[in-house]
């Protein structure tokens, strides 16, 4: 469903990605592991179509994609209103679907609180909700566990494993080694200096 063939990306004469070749099939959970600056985020940007390769080709057959890349930003309104605003773009889900997702990640009781009063972990959970609430086929998640406490990490791990069981394709970039064993991944990729090693 995703085919990356011999892709390189240069920005200002600097190699960001070098000779990346990768296939990701439907219903796979793929872990991209590597230190900060290894190229994980740039690879997710490439898959999402946010950047184009300097050389090589990328094909992506997924029709709907949910994305978390780098720090999530929200409007200065409540968590629920933020999700409703996003949902109104495509009109694929109803408010009851959003409320169900808020319950999934223990944000229901804080749904009417302005996001200015959300902790970093609460904002991260709100970002995770927007990535899957419209039943997106492909999830691209850059460090989804950042700022989450132990209980929330367990909740998100269970959520992602359940989404995979429902047929979703999930690509997770992380440097957190101890969480990898908890995720029902089908493939793990290690990156270093913009290359798959």
TIVO-2410 file (N, C-alpha, C; in nm, 3 decimals):
# residues 197
REC num residu      c1      c2      c3 atome chaine
REC   1      X   0.082  -0.122   0.000     N      A
REC   1      X   0.000   0.000   0.000    CA      A
REC   1      X   0.085   0.127   0.000     C      A
REC   2      X   0.205   0.119   0.059     N      A
REC   2      X   0.302   0.229   0.050    CA      A
REC   2      X   0.432   0.170  -0.004     C      A
REC   3      X   0.485   0.231  -0.108     N      A
REC   3      X   0.611   0.183  -0.165    CA      A
REC   3      X   0.705   0.301  -0.180     C      A
REC   4      X   0.816   0.295  -0.108     N      A
REC   4      X   0.921   0.398  -0.117    CA      A
REC   4      X   1.040   0.334  -0.186     C      A
REC   5      X   1.077   0.390  -0.299     N      A
REC   5      X   1.180   0.328  -0.381    CA      A
REC   5      X   1.301   0.419  -0.400     C      A
REC   6      X   1.410   0.384  -0.331     N      A
REC   6      X   1.540   0.451  -0.348    CA      A
REC   6      X   1.529   0.603  -0.336     C      A
REC   7      X   1.467   0.646  -0.227     N      A
REC   7      X   1.439   0.789  -0.208    CA      A
REC   7      X   1.553   0.856  -0.131     C      A
REC   8      X   1.591   0.972  -0.179     N      A
REC   8      X   1.682   1.060  -0.105    CA      A
REC   8      X   1.620   1.199  -0.099     C      A
REC   9      X   1.655   1.273   0.006     N      A
REC   9      X   1.606   1.410   0.023    CA      A
REC   9      X   1.719   1.498   0.069     C      A
REC  10      X   1.744   1.603  -0.008     N      A
REC  10      X   1.844   1.703   0.030    CA      A
REC  10      X   1.776   1.836   0.057     C      A
REC  11      X   1.820   1.903   0.162     N      A
REC  11      X   1.774   2.038   0.194    CA      A
REC  11      X   1.897   2.124   0.215     C      A
REC  12      X   1.912   2.227   0.134     N      A
REC  12      X   2.028   2.317   0.141    CA      A
REC  12      X   2.160   2.239   0.137     C      A
REC  13      X   2.167   2.149   0.038     N      A
REC  13      X   2.287   2.069   0.013    CA      A
REC  13      X   2.321   1.972   0.127     C      A
REC  14      X   2.225   1.950   0.216     N      A
REC  14      X   2.246   1.855   0.326    CA      A
REC  14      X   2.159   1.733   0.304     C      A
REC  15      X   2.217   1.614   0.315     N      A
REC  15      X   2.141   1.491   0.300    CA      A
REC  15      X   2.057   1.465   0.425     C      A
REC  16      X   1.925   1.466   0.408     N      A
REC  16      X   1.834   1.439   0.519    CA      A
REC  16      X   1.792   1.293   0.518     C      A
REC  17      X   1.762   1.241   0.398     N      A
REC  17      X   1.732   1.099   0.379    CA      A
REC  17      X   1.819   1.049   0.265     C      A
REC  18      X   1.869   0.926   0.277     N      A
REC  18      X   1.960   0.872   0.177    CA      A
REC  18      X   1.921   0.730   0.139     C      A
REC  19      X   1.885   0.713   0.012     N      A
REC  19      X   1.858   0.580  -0.045    CA      A
REC  19      X   1.762   0.497   0.039     C      A
REC  20      X   1.645   0.555   0.070     N      A
REC  20      X   1.544   0.486   0.150    CA      A
REC  20      X   1.457   0.401   0.058     C      A
REC  21      X   1.448   0.273   0.086     N      A
REC  21      X   1.354   0.183   0.019    CA      A
REC  21      X   1.276   0.107   0.125     C      A
REC  22      X   1.143   0.110   0.112     N      A
REC  22      X   1.059   0.053   0.218    CA      A
REC  22      X   0.920   0.024   0.163     C      A
REC  23      X   0.867  -0.092   0.196     N      A
REC  23      X   0.728  -0.127   0.165    CA      A
REC  23      X   0.651  -0.139   0.296     C      A
REC  24      X   0.532  -0.078   0.300     N      A
REC  24      X   0.443  -0.090   0.415    CA      A
REC  24      X   0.309  -0.139   0.363     C      A
REC  25      X   0.264  -0.253   0.414     N      A
REC  25      X   0.141  -0.314   0.365    CA      A
REC  25      X   0.024  -0.286   0.458     C      A
REC  26      X  -0.095  -0.307   0.406     N      A
REC  26      X  -0.216  -0.285   0.484    CA      A
REC  26      X  -0.215  -0.372   0.609     C      A
REC  27      X  -0.260  -0.313   0.722     N      A
REC  27      X  -0.273  -0.380   0.850    CA      A
REC  27      X  -0.138  -0.414   0.915     C      A
REC  28      X  -0.032  -0.347   0.873     N      A
REC  28      X   0.096  -0.360   0.942    CA      A
REC  28      X   0.108  -0.250   1.048     C      A
REC  29      X   0.178  -0.282   1.157     N      A
REC  29      X   0.223  -0.180   1.250    CA      A
REC  29      X   0.375  -0.176   1.240     C      A
REC  30      X   0.426  -0.064   1.193     N      A
REC  30      X   0.568  -0.048   1.167    CA      A
REC  30      X   0.627   0.049   1.268     C      A
REC  31      X   0.732   0.007   1.335     N      A
REC  31      X   0.803   0.093   1.429    CA      A
REC  31      X   0.928   0.146   1.361     C      A
REC  32      X   0.945   0.279   1.361     N      A
REC  32      X   1.067   0.341   1.312    CA      A
REC  32      X   1.143   0.391   1.434     C      A
REC  33      X   1.259   0.333   1.456     N      A
REC  33      X   1.337   0.361   1.577    CA      A
REC  33      X   1.464   0.436   1.539     C      A
REC  34      X   1.505   0.525   1.627     N      A
REC  34      X   1.629   0.597   1.604    CA      A
REC  34      X   1.640   0.717   1.696     C      A
REC  35      X   1.762   0.767   1.712     N      A
REC  35      X   1.786   0.883   1.797    CA      A
REC  35      X   1.730   1.009   1.730     C      A
REC  36      X   1.718   1.117   1.808     N      A
REC  36      X   1.679   1.246   1.751    CA      A
REC  36      X   1.776   1.284   1.640     C      A
REC  37      X   1.720   1.328   1.526     N      A
REC  37      X   1.803   1.366   1.413    CA      A
REC  37      X   1.838   1.251   1.320     C      A
REC  38      X   1.782   1.131   1.347     N      A
REC  38      X   1.815   1.015   1.264    CA      A
REC  38      X   1.738   1.013   1.132     C      A
REC  39      X   1.632   1.094   1.122     N      A
REC  39      X   1.553   1.099   0.999    CA      A
REC  39      X   1.413   1.044   1.011     C      A
REC  40      X   1.373   1.003   1.134     N      A
REC  40      X   1.241   0.944   1.154    CA      A
REC  40      X   1.129   1.038   1.113     C      A
REC  41      X   1.133   1.160   1.164     N      A
REC  41      X   1.026   1.257   1.136    CA      A
REC  41      X   1.021   1.291   0.988     C      A
REC  42      X   1.137   1.306   0.925     N      A
REC  42      X   1.139   1.339   0.783    CA      A
REC  42      X   1.081   1.225   0.700     C      A
REC  43      X   1.104   1.101   0.742     N      A
REC  43      X   1.046   0.987   0.671    CA      A
REC  43      X   0.894   0.988   0.683     C      A
REC  44      X   0.842   1.022   0.801     N      A
REC  44      X   0.697   1.034   0.817    CA      A
REC  44      X   0.641   1.145   0.730     C      A
REC  45      X   0.711   1.257   0.722     N      A
REC  45      X   0.669   1.368   0.636    CA      A
REC  45      X   0.662   1.323   0.491     C      A
REC  46      X   0.759   1.242   0.452     N      A
REC  46      X   0.763   1.191   0.315    CA      A
REC  46      X   0.643   1.102   0.287     C      A
REC  47      X   0.614   1.009   0.378     N      A
REC  47      X   0.499   0.919   0.360    CA      A
REC  47      X   0.369   0.998   0.356     C      A
REC  48      X   0.359   1.101   0.440     N      A
REC  48      X   0.236   1.182   0.447    CA      A
REC  48      X   0.218   1.270   0.324     C      A
REC  49      X   0.325   1.289   0.248     N      A
REC  49      X   0.317   1.378   0.131    CA      A
REC  49      X   0.345   1.523   0.163     C      A
REC  50      X   0.396   1.550   0.284     N      A
REC  50      X   0.427   1.687   0.322    CA      A
REC  50      X   0.553   1.739   0.253     C      A
REC  51      X   0.641   1.646   0.216     N      A
REC  51      X   0.760   1.682   0.139    CA      A
REC  51      X   0.771   1.589   0.019     C      A
REC  52      X   0.843   1.631  -0.082     N      A
REC  52      X   0.866   1.549  -0.201    CA      A
REC  52      X   1.013   1.506  -0.203     C      A
REC  53      X   1.041   1.386  -0.253     N      A
REC  53      X   1.179   1.341  -0.256    CA      A
REC  53      X   1.263   1.418  -0.357     C      A
REC  54      X   1.392   1.431  -0.331     N      A
REC  54      X   1.484   1.488  -0.429    CA      A
REC  54      X   1.508   1.389  -0.543     C      A
REC  55      X   1.521   1.262  -0.505     N      A
REC  55      X   1.530   1.154  -0.603    CA      A
REC  55      X   1.452   1.035  -0.552     C      A
REC  56      X   1.414   0.944  -0.642     N      A
REC  56      X   1.337   0.827  -0.605    CA      A
REC  56      X   1.187   0.854  -0.613     C      A
REC  57      X   1.109   0.753  -0.578     N      A
REC  57      X   0.963   0.763  -0.590    CA      A
REC  57      X   0.893   0.714  -0.464     C      A
REC  58      X   0.775   0.771  -0.440     N      A
REC  58      X   0.690   0.730  -0.328    CA      A
REC  58      X   0.548   0.711  -0.381     C      A
REC  59      X   0.489   0.596  -0.354     N      A
REC  59      X   0.348   0.575  -0.388    CA      A
REC  59      X   0.273   0.537  -0.261     C      A
REC  60      X   0.155   0.593  -0.244     N      A
REC  60      X   0.074   0.573  -0.124    CA      A
REC  60      X  -0.071   0.553  -0.166     C      A
REC  61      X  -0.124   0.433  -0.143     N      A
REC  61      X  -0.259   0.399  -0.188    CA      A
REC  61      X  -0.367   0.427  -0.084     C      A
REC  62      X  -0.327   0.475   0.034     N      A
REC  62      X  -0.427   0.499   0.138    CA      A
REC  62      X  -0.505   0.626   0.108     C      A
REC  63      X  -0.637   0.619   0.124     N      A
REC  63      X  -0.722   0.734   0.092    CA      A
REC  63      X  -0.742   0.828   0.210     C      A
REC  64      X  -0.719   0.779   0.333     N      A
REC  64      X  -0.736   0.866   0.450    CA      A
REC  64      X  -0.620   0.841   0.547     C      A
REC  65      X  -0.561   0.952   0.593     N      A
REC  65      X  -0.442   0.943   0.678    CA      A
REC  65      X  -0.461   1.031   0.801     C      A
REC  66      X  -0.429   0.975   0.917     N      A
REC  66      X  -0.425   1.052   1.041    CA      A
REC  66      X  -0.280   1.074   1.080     C      A
REC  67      X  -0.247   1.198   1.117     N      A
REC  67      X  -0.106   1.234   1.134    CA      A
REC  67      X  -0.082   1.308   1.266     C      A
REC  68      X   0.025   1.269   1.335     N      A
REC  68      X   0.084   1.352   1.440    CA      A
REC  68      X   0.231   1.366   1.405     C      A
REC  69      X   0.273   1.485   1.370     N      A
REC  69      X   0.414   1.509   1.343    CA      A
REC  69      X   0.456   1.633   1.420     C      A
REC  70      X   0.553   1.613   1.510     N      A
REC  70      X   0.606   1.719   1.596    CA      A
REC  70      X   0.497   1.773   1.688     C      A
REC  71      X   0.513   1.892   1.740     N      A
REC  71      X   0.427   1.944   1.846    CA      A
REC  71      X   0.287   1.975   1.793     C      A
REC  72      X   0.182   1.917   1.853     N      A
REC  72      X   0.045   1.948   1.809    CA      A
REC  72      X   0.003   2.089   1.850     C      A
REC  73      X  -0.067   2.157   1.761     N      A
REC  73      X  -0.119   2.292   1.788    CA      A
REC  73      X  -0.271   2.290   1.779     C      A
REC  74      X  -0.336   2.365   1.869     N      A
REC  74      X  -0.481   2.369   1.872    CA      A
REC  74      X  -0.530   2.513   1.883     C      A
REC  75      X  -0.657   2.532   1.847     N      A
REC  75      X  -0.719   2.663   1.860    CA      A
REC  75      X  -0.748   2.693   2.007     C      A
REC  76      X  -0.764   2.821   2.038     N      A
REC  76      X  -0.785   2.866   2.175    CA      A
REC  76      X  -0.933   2.850   2.215     C      A
REC  77      X  -0.978   2.724   2.208     N      A
REC  77      X  -1.115   2.687   2.245    CA      A
REC  77      X  -1.107   2.553   2.319     C      A
REC  78      X  -1.219   2.495   2.353     N      A
REC  78      X  -1.217   2.372   2.431    CA      A
REC  78      X  -1.166   2.254   2.347     C      A
REC  79      X  -1.130   2.146   2.417     N      A
REC  79      X  -1.086   2.027   2.347    CA      A
REC  79      X  -1.194   1.973   2.255     C      A
REC  80      X  -1.317   1.966   2.304     N      A
REC  80      X  -1.428   1.918   2.221    CA      A
REC  80      X  -1.449   2.007   2.100     C      A
REC  81      X  -1.445   2.138   2.119     N      A
REC  81      X  -1.465   2.230   2.007    CA      A
REC  81      X  -1.355   2.217   1.903     C      A
REC  82      X  -1.233   2.193   1.948     N      A
REC  82      X  -1.123   2.170   1.854    CA      A
REC  82      X  -1.151   2.048   1.766     C      A
REC  83      X  -1.193   1.938   1.828     N      A
REC  83      X  -1.220   1.817   1.752    CA      A
REC  83      X  -1.340   1.834   1.660     C      A
REC  84      X  -1.443   1.905   1.706     N      A
REC  84      X  -1.560   1.930   1.622    CA      A
REC  84      X  -1.523   2.018   1.502     C      A
REC  85      X  -1.434   2.115   1.524     N      A
REC  85      X  -1.387   2.201   1.416    CA      A
REC  85      X  -1.318   2.118   1.309     C      A
REC  86      X  -1.231   2.027   1.351     N      A
REC  86      X  -1.162   1.940   1.255    CA      A
REC  86      X  -1.260   1.846   1.186     C      A
REC  87      X  -1.355   1.791   1.262     N      A
REC  87      X  -1.452   1.698   1.205    CA      A
REC  87      X  -1.541   1.764   1.100     C      A
REC  88      X  -1.567   1.894   1.117     N      A
REC  88      X  -1.655   1.966   1.023    CA      A
REC  88      X  -1.592   1.982   0.884     C      A
REC  89      X  -1.461   1.960   0.873     N      A
REC  89      X  -1.396   1.974   0.743    CA      A
REC  89      X  -1.446   1.867   0.647     C      A
REC  90      X  -1.457   1.743   0.695     N      A
REC  90      X  -1.498   1.632   0.608    CA      A
REC  90      X  -1.639   1.582   0.636     C      A
REC  91      X  -1.694   1.619   0.752     N      A
REC  91      X  -1.830   1.576   0.789    CA      A
REC  91      X  -1.849   1.425   0.780     C      A
REC  92      X  -1.753   1.351   0.834     N      A
REC  92      X  -1.760   1.205   0.829    CA      A
REC  92      X  -1.812   1.145   0.959     C      A
REC  93      X  -1.806   1.220   1.068     N      A
REC  93      X  -1.846   1.167   1.198    CA      A
REC  93      X  -1.937   1.265   1.269     C      A
REC  94      X  -2.007   1.214   1.369     N      A
REC  94      X  -2.098   1.295   1.449    CA      A
REC  94      X  -2.033   1.325   1.585     C      A
REC  95      X  -2.096   1.416   1.658     N      A
REC  95      X  -2.043   1.453   1.789    CA      A
REC  95      X  -2.035   1.333   1.882     C      A
REC  96      X  -2.129   1.241   1.871     N      A
REC  96      X  -2.127   1.123   1.959    CA      A
REC  96      X  -2.002   1.037   1.934     C      A
REC  97      X  -1.954   1.036   1.810     N      A
REC  97      X  -1.830   0.963   1.779    CA      A
REC  97      X  -1.710   1.029   1.847     C      A
REC  98      X  -1.709   1.162   1.844     N      A
REC  98      X  -1.600   1.236   1.908    CA      A
REC  98      X  -1.602   1.213   2.059     C      A
REC  99      X  -1.721   1.217   2.117     N      A
REC  99      X  -1.733   1.195   2.262    CA      A
REC  99      X  -1.684   1.056   2.300     C      A
REC 100      X  -1.712   0.958   2.216     N      A
REC 100      X  -1.666   0.822   2.241    CA      A
REC 100      X  -1.512   0.815   2.242     C      A
REC 101      X  -1.449   0.888   2.148     N      A
REC 101      X  -1.303   0.891   2.143    CA      A
REC 101      X  -1.245   0.962   2.265     C      A
REC 102      X  -1.311   1.068   2.309     N      A
REC 102      X  -1.266   1.137   2.430    CA      A
REC 102      X  -1.271   1.044   2.551     C      A
REC 103      X  -1.372   0.959   2.556     N      A
REC 103      X  -1.380   0.860   2.665    CA      A
REC 103      X  -1.268   0.758   2.653     C      A
REC 104      X  -1.234   0.720   2.529     N      A
REC 104      X  -1.126   0.623   2.507    CA      A
REC 104      X  -0.997   0.665   2.577     C      A
REC 105      X  -0.967   0.795   2.571     N      A
REC 105      X  -0.840   0.845   2.623    CA      A
REC 105      X  -0.857   0.930   2.749     C      A
REC 106      X  -0.968   0.909   2.818     N      A
REC 106      X  -0.991   0.972   2.950    CA      A
REC 106      X  -0.987   1.124   2.944     C      A
REC 107      X  -1.038   1.181   2.835     N      A
REC 107      X  -1.048   1.327   2.824    CA      A
REC 107      X  -1.193   1.375   2.829     C      A
REC 108      X  -1.287   1.284   2.846     N      A
REC 108      X  -1.429   1.321   2.841    CA      A
REC 108      X  -1.463   1.426   2.946     C      A
REC 109      X  -1.414   1.408   3.067     N      A
REC 109      X  -1.449   1.502   3.175    CA      A
REC 109      X  -1.387   1.640   3.154     C      A
REC 110      X  -1.285   1.648   3.068     N      A
REC 110      X  -1.218   1.775   3.041    CA      A
REC 110      X  -1.254   1.828   2.902     C      A
REC 111      X  -1.359   1.775   2.843     N      A
REC 111      X  -1.394   1.809   2.703    CA      A
REC 111      X  -1.427   1.956   2.683     C      A
REC 112      X  -1.483   2.020   2.786     N      A
REC 112      X  -1.524   2.160   2.772    CA      A
REC 112      X  -1.422   2.258   2.828     C      A
REC 113      X  -1.308   2.206   2.870     N      A
REC 113      X  -1.200   2.290   2.922    CA      A
REC 113      X  -1.119   2.347   2.807     C      A
REC 114      X  -1.086   2.478   2.815     N      A
REC 114      X  -1.004   2.540   2.712    CA      A
REC 114      X  -0.868   2.471   2.706     C      A
REC 115      X  -0.819   2.445   2.584     N      A
REC 115      X  -0.692   2.373   2.571    CA      A
REC 115      X  -0.575   2.449   2.633     C      A
REC 116      X  -0.591   2.580   2.656     N      A
REC 116      X  -0.485   2.655   2.727    CA      A
REC 116      X  -0.460   2.597   2.866     C      A
REC 117      X  -0.565   2.534   2.921     N      A
REC 117      X  -0.553   2.477   3.055    CA      A
REC 117      X  -0.517   2.328   3.051     C      A
REC 118      X  -0.498   2.274   2.933     N      A
REC 118      X  -0.459   2.134   2.920    CA      A
REC 118      X  -0.310   2.119   2.952     C      A
REC 119      X  -0.274   2.010   3.016     N      A
REC 119      X  -0.133   1.976   3.033    CA      A
REC 119      X  -0.078   1.929   2.898     C      A
REC 120      X   0.054   1.915   2.889     N      A
REC 120      X   0.114   1.865   2.765    CA      A
REC 120      X   0.063   1.725   2.732     C      A
REC 121      X   0.045   1.642   2.835     N      A
REC 121      X  -0.006   1.508   2.813    CA      A
REC 121      X  -0.149   1.508   2.760     C      A
REC 122      X  -0.231   1.598   2.811     N      A
REC 122      X  -0.369   1.609   2.764    CA      A
REC 122      X  -0.372   1.655   2.618     C      A
REC 123      X  -0.286   1.750   2.583     N      A
REC 123      X  -0.279   1.794   2.444    CA      A
REC 123      X  -0.233   1.681   2.352     C      A
REC 124      X  -0.140   1.599   2.403     N      A
REC 124      X  -0.093   1.486   2.324    CA      A
REC 124      X  -0.207   1.386   2.299     C      A
REC 125      X  -0.287   1.361   2.401     N      A
REC 125      X  -0.400   1.269   2.385    CA      A
REC 125      X  -0.504   1.327   2.288     C      A
REC 126      X  -0.523   1.459   2.292     N      A
REC 126      X  -0.614   1.523   2.198    CA      A
REC 126      X  -0.563   1.506   2.055     C      A
REC 127      X  -0.432   1.516   2.038     N      A
REC 127      X  -0.372   1.497   1.905    CA      A
REC 127      X  -0.391   1.353   1.858     C      A
REC 128      X  -0.376   1.258   1.949     N      A
REC 128      X  -0.396   1.118   1.912    CA      A
REC 128      X  -0.541   1.095   1.869     C      A
REC 129      X  -0.635   1.156   1.941     N      A
REC 129      X  -0.776   1.140   1.905    CA      A
REC 129      X  -0.803   1.190   1.764     C      A
REC 130      X  -0.750   1.308   1.728     N      A
REC 130      X  -0.779   1.360   1.595    CA      A
REC 130      X  -0.717   1.272   1.486     C      A
REC 131      X  -0.616   1.193   1.521     N      A
REC 131      X  -0.550   1.110   1.420    CA      A
REC 131      X  -0.631   0.987   1.382     C      A
REC 132      X  -0.724   0.944   1.470     N      A
REC 132      X  -0.799   0.822   1.438    CA      A
REC 132      X  -0.951   0.837   1.444     C      A
REC 133      X  -1.002   0.953   1.490     N      A
REC 133      X  -1.145   0.965   1.518    CA      A
REC 133      X  -1.233   0.953   1.394     C      A
REC 134      X  -1.177   0.978   1.275     N      A
REC 134      X  -1.255   0.968   1.151    CA      A
REC 134      X  -1.233   0.834   1.081     C      A
REC 135      X  -1.186   0.736   1.158     N      A
REC 135      X  -1.167   0.601   1.104    CA      A
REC 135      X  -1.062   0.598   0.993     C      A
REC 136      X  -0.957   0.679   1.010     N      A
REC 136      X  -0.853   0.687   0.909    CA      A
REC 136      X  -0.787   0.550   0.887     C      A
REC 137      X  -0.752   0.522   0.762     N      A
REC 137      X  -0.694   0.392   0.726    CA      A
REC 137      X  -0.548   0.381   0.770     C      A
REC 138      X  -0.476   0.492   0.762     N      A
REC 138      X  -0.333   0.495   0.792    CA      A
REC 138      X  -0.305   0.598   0.900     C      A
REC 139      X  -0.231   0.557   1.004     N      A
REC 139      X  -0.191   0.649   1.109    CA      A
REC 139      X  -0.040   0.666   1.106     C      A
REC 140      X   0.006   0.791   1.102     N      A
REC 140      X   0.148   0.824   1.105    CA      A
REC 140      X   0.174   0.902   1.233     C      A
REC 141      X   0.240   0.840   1.329     N      A
REC 141      X   0.251   0.897   1.463    CA      A
REC 141      X   0.397   0.919   1.501     C      A
REC 142      X   0.433   1.045   1.516     N      A
REC 142      X   0.569   1.083   1.551    CA      A
REC 142      X   0.578   1.102   1.703     C      A
REC 143      X   0.648   1.011   1.771     N      A
REC 143      X   0.664   1.016   1.917    CA      A
REC 143      X   0.530   1.036   1.989     C      A
REC 144      X   0.435   0.945   1.968     N      A
REC 144      X   0.301   0.964   2.027    CA      A
REC 144      X   0.295   0.956   2.178     C      A
REC 145      X   0.401   0.902   2.243     N      A
REC 145      X   0.396   0.882   2.388    CA      A
REC 145      X   0.460   0.995   2.467     C      A
REC 146      X   0.508   1.098   2.397     N      A
REC 146      X   0.572   1.211   2.465    CA      A
REC 146      X   0.473   1.278   2.561     C      A
REC 147      X   0.518   1.307   2.681     N      A
REC 147      X   0.444   1.381   2.784    CA      A
REC 147      X   0.332   1.300   2.848     C      A
REC 148      X   0.316   1.172   2.813     N      A
REC 148      X   0.212   1.091   2.873    CA      A
REC 148      X   0.261   1.026   3.002     C      A
REC 149      X   0.174   1.019   3.102     N      A
REC 149      X   0.210   0.948   3.225    CA      A
REC 149      X   0.194   0.797   3.203     C      A
REC 150      X   0.235   0.719   3.302     N      A
REC 150      X   0.238   0.573   3.287    CA      A
REC 150      X   0.101   0.516   3.252     C      A
REC 151      X  -0.003   0.565   3.317     N      A
REC 151      X  -0.138   0.516   3.293    CA      A
REC 151      X  -0.184   0.550   3.150     C      A
REC 152      X  -0.154   0.672   3.107     N      A
REC 152      X  -0.194   0.714   2.972    CA      A
REC 152      X  -0.118   0.637   2.865     C      A
REC 153      X   0.010   0.608   2.891     N      A
REC 153      X   0.089   0.529   2.796    CA      A
REC 153      X   0.024   0.392   2.777     C      A
REC 154      X  -0.015   0.327   2.886     N      A
REC 154      X  -0.081   0.198   2.878    CA      A
REC 154      X  -0.210   0.206   2.798     C      A
REC 155      X  -0.287   0.313   2.820     N      A
REC 155      X  -0.413   0.333   2.747    CA      A
REC 155      X  -0.388   0.349   2.599     C      A
REC 156      X  -0.287   0.428   2.562     N      A
REC 156      X  -0.258   0.452   2.421    CA      A
REC 156      X  -0.202   0.327   2.354     C      A
REC 157      X  -0.117   0.252   2.425     N      A
REC 157      X  -0.065   0.126   2.371    CA      A
REC 157      X  -0.181   0.031   2.339     C      A
REC 158      X  -0.274   0.017   2.432     N      A
REC 158      X  -0.390  -0.070   2.410    CA      A
REC 158      X  -0.475  -0.020   2.294     C      A
REC 159      X  -0.493   0.111   2.285     N      A
REC 159      X  -0.570   0.169   2.175    CA      A
REC 159      X  -0.507   0.136   2.041     C      A
REC 160      X  -0.375   0.156   2.029     N      A
REC 160      X  -0.307   0.131   1.902    CA      A
REC 160      X  -0.310  -0.017   1.865     C      A
REC 161      X  -0.291  -0.103   1.963     N      A
REC 161      X  -0.300  -0.247   1.935    CA      A
REC 161      X  -0.440  -0.285   1.889     C      A
REC 162      X  -0.543  -0.225   1.950     N      A
REC 162      X  -0.681  -0.253   1.909    CA      A
REC 162      X  -0.709  -0.200   1.769     C      A
REC 163      X  -0.655  -0.083   1.737     N      A
REC 163      X  -0.676  -0.028   1.602    CA      A
REC 163      X  -0.611  -0.117   1.497     C      A
REC 164      X  -0.495  -0.171   1.530     N      A
REC 164      X  -0.431  -0.265   1.437    CA      A
REC 164      X  -0.518  -0.389   1.418     C      A
REC 165      X  -0.575  -0.440   1.527     N      A
REC 165      X  -0.662  -0.557   1.518    CA      A
REC 165      X  -0.784  -0.529   1.430     C      A
REC 166      X  -0.824  -0.403   1.423     N      A
REC 166      X  -0.939  -0.364   1.340    CA      A
REC 166      X  -0.899  -0.338   1.195     C      A
REC 167      X  -0.771  -0.360   1.163     N      A
REC 167      X  -0.728  -0.349   1.024    CA      A
REC 167      X  -0.656  -0.222   0.987     C      A
REC 168      X  -0.629  -0.136   1.084     N      A
REC 168      X  -0.558  -0.011   1.054    CA      A
REC 168      X  -0.410  -0.038   1.029     C      A
REC 169      X  -0.351   0.047   0.948     N      A
REC 169      X  -0.207   0.045   0.925    CA      A
REC 169      X  -0.147   0.159   1.006     C      A
REC 170      X  -0.045   0.129   1.085     N      A
REC 170      X   0.008   0.227   1.180    CA      A
REC 170      X   0.160   0.232   1.168     C      A
REC 171      X   0.212   0.354   1.153     N      A
REC 171      X   0.357   0.375   1.149    CA      A
REC 171      X   0.392   0.466   1.266     C      A
REC 172      X   0.477   0.418   1.355     N      A
REC 172      X   0.512   0.490   1.477    CA      A
REC 172      X   0.661   0.518   1.478     C      A
REC 173      X   0.698   0.644   1.489     N      A
REC 173      X   0.838   0.682   1.508    CA      A
REC 173      X   0.862   0.705   1.656     C      A
REC 174      X   0.962   0.637   1.712     N      A
REC 174      X   0.989   0.652   1.854    CA      A
REC 174      X   1.135   0.621   1.885     C      A
REC 175      X   1.183   0.681   1.992     N      A
REC 175      X   1.316   0.643   2.041    CA      A
REC 175      X   1.304   0.572   2.175     C      A
REC 176      X   1.180   0.542   2.215     N      A
REC 176      X   1.152   0.481   2.345    CA      A
REC 176      X   1.154   0.328   2.332     C      A
REC 177      X   1.268   0.268   2.363     N      A
REC 177      X   1.287   0.125   2.340    CA      A
REC 177      X   1.195   0.036   2.423     C      A
REC 178      X   1.168   0.076   2.548     N      A
REC 178      X   1.096  -0.016   2.636    CA      A
REC 178      X   0.949  -0.032   2.598     C      A
REC 179      X   0.895   0.060   2.516     N      A
REC 179      X   0.755   0.049   2.474    CA      A
REC 179      X   0.737  -0.044   2.354     C      A
REC 180      X   0.843  -0.067   2.281     N      A
REC 180      X   0.831  -0.141   2.156    CA      A
REC 180      X   0.776  -0.282   2.180     C      A
REC 181      X   0.819  -0.346   2.289     N      A
REC 181      X   0.774  -0.483   2.316    CA      A
REC 181      X   0.625  -0.489   2.349     C      A
REC 182      X   0.566  -0.376   2.388     N      A
REC 182      X   0.424  -0.373   2.422    CA      A
REC 182      X   0.335  -0.353   2.299     C      A
REC 183      X   0.394  -0.311   2.189     N      A
REC 183      X   0.318  -0.284   2.067    CA      A
REC 183      X   0.321  -0.406   1.976     C      A
REC 184      X   0.206  -0.441   1.921     N      A
REC 184      X   0.196  -0.559   1.835    CA      A
REC 184      X   0.244  -0.527   1.694     C      A
REC 185      X   0.372  -0.489   1.684     N      A
REC 185      X   0.424  -0.446   1.556    CA      A
REC 185      X   0.462  -0.566   1.469     C      A
REC 186      X   0.456  -0.544   1.339     N      A
REC 186      X   0.491  -0.647   1.242    CA      A
REC 186      X   0.628  -0.622   1.180     C      A
REC 187      X   0.679  -0.501   1.197     N      A
REC 187      X   0.807  -0.466   1.134    CA      A
REC 187      X   0.873  -0.357   1.217     C      A
REC 188      X   1.004  -0.365   1.232     N      A
REC 188      X   1.078  -0.259   1.300    CA      A
REC 188      X   1.193  -0.214   1.211     C      A
REC 189      X   1.207  -0.082   1.200     N      A
REC 189      X   1.310  -0.022   1.117    CA      A
REC 189      X   1.398   0.065   1.205     C      A
REC 190      X   1.527   0.053   1.192     N      A
REC 190      X   1.618   0.138   1.267    CA      A
REC 190      X   1.683   0.237   1.171     C      A
REC 191      X   1.682   0.365   1.210     N      A
REC 191      X   1.739   0.470   1.126    CA      A
REC 191      X   1.857   0.535   1.195     C      A
REC 192      X   1.952   0.577   1.114     N      A
REC 192      X   2.069   0.649   1.165    CA      A
REC 192      X   2.122   0.737   1.052     C      A
REC 193      X   2.139   0.866   1.082     N      A
REC 193      X   2.193   0.962   0.985    CA      A
REC 193      X   2.117   0.959   0.851     C      A
REC 194      X   1.983   0.949   0.861     N      A
REC 194      X   1.902   0.955   0.740    CA      A
REC 194      X   1.897   0.829   0.658     C      A
REC 195      X   1.950   0.719   0.712     N      A
REC 195      X   1.951   0.592   0.641    CA      A
REC 195      X   1.883   0.483   0.724     C      A
REC 196      X   1.829   0.384   0.656     N      A
REC 196      X   1.780   0.265   0.724    CA      A
REC 196      X   1.899   0.171   0.743     C      A
REC 197      X   1.928   0.141   0.869     N      A
REC 197      X   2.046   0.058   0.897    CA      A
REC 197      X   2.007  -0.083   0.943     C      A
***
